[in-house]
């Protein structure tokens, strides 16, 4: 399980950089454990759930261990959208 979580974190960093040309979430690759905190306000947390069907615990906590490779681009796109860094068409 530990190796899988490390791999998921590395894939988040790789995907964000290579596919999106950004490094805003690179700190996730330096963390450890099954959960991470995203820098989201309460309104942004609500927008993730309402607009993108991505559920976070109050405080921006996400379950990194639960993510699949297919989930990662969707997560990155949604986080950037609610942070105002990309626009959705």
C-alpha positions, 0 to 999 in steps of 0.5 A: 500500500505504501508503494502505491500511495507513493506512485499515485503522488508521483503520478499527480506531479508528473501529470500536472507538469507534463499534461498541464504545464503546471507545478502547483500541486507538486507539494503532494509528491513530497508528502506521505500518507494516504491523505493530503490537504488541498489549498481550498476555501470552503466555497472551493470545496463546495464547487469541487463537489457541486461542479466536478463530483469530487468530494473533499473533507472540510479543510480540503482533505483528499484521500490520495490512496483512493485515486486511480491513474484515470482519476488524476487528470480529472482531479487536476483539472477540477482543482485548477478550475476551482482555484481559477487557474483554468477555465472550463468550456 
